[in-house]
Amino acid sequence: MILPPAVERLIELAIDEDLGRGDATSDALVDADALGDARIVAKEVLVLSGLDVAARVFERVDARIEATALAQDGTRVARGSSVMRVRGPARGMLGAERTALNFLQRLSGVATLTRHFVDAIAGTRARIADTRKTTPGLRWLEKRAVRDGGGSNHRADLAAGILIKDNHVALCGVLGALERARARGAHSLRVEIEVTRLDQVEAALAGRADVILLDNMPAAEARKAVALVAGRALVEVSGGVRLDNVRELADAGVDIISVGRLTHSAPAVDLSLEFEHEPASG
């Protein structure tokens, strides 16, 4: 897959951050012509994302390095599984190791957590979606990782749709905000509005909202809102969604459950680069 220019710039920045002044340890210990053969190994059960980014890091550090994926993004792998083979100049491999793993561990962590949420609501009508609560600069990659985990993407940026939030409502009111959105050329964009109370749902319907976002509503209230909407709009729930309550929210009949923690709180998974033997001189 061809990575977007912004991701290529991000990779360059990350490499420079770690390797910009050189690798004092490898330069001192490893001969310049030494060759290495290593594998990236999963240290826990995880869902992969970012193999192409990790491979690109190795290639950008030294074009002679061959990084070959042994699995596919979006797949769940067992502990001890080899997910990538890396061969080439040992100094370059060691210099690229941490940056490649940082990307792979972070993105696979997002994919793994997303899969946990997706599995938790299996059999319901709801789907898991992300938010814009992403790591600055990593949004494209983190949203792709959500897809690798079986989730869906919400807005990519502020131009991707109209989402009328609480501060907009405070300035314009529910109905007033929707009327303005419809009147000011927003016909080609999906219009969504955030509500915090059931009495706001009727106003949202009167304003012809495409999606009604129930903010921090418990499952019992969400169920009442779904009944009130009665299919006239999509119903989304967001705020305070955790693995221990996501099933209850899905069972309330909502269409979308957006989960900020998929990207803002996903723990990195454990992967390591392991040389298969001592580097040999070329």
Beta strands, then each sheet from edge to edge (+ up, - down):
strand 1: 34-42
strand 2: 46-47
strand 3: 66-69
strand 4: 76-77
strand 5: 82-89
strand 6: 127-129
strand 7: 162-164
strand 8: 191-195
strand 9: 211-215
strand 10: 234-238
strand 11: 256-258
strand 12: 271-275
strand 13: 280-281
sheet 1: 3+ 5- 1+ 12-
sheet 2: 3+ 5- 1+ 13-
sheet 3: 2+ 4-
sheet 4: 6+ 11+ 10+ 9+ 8+ 7+
end
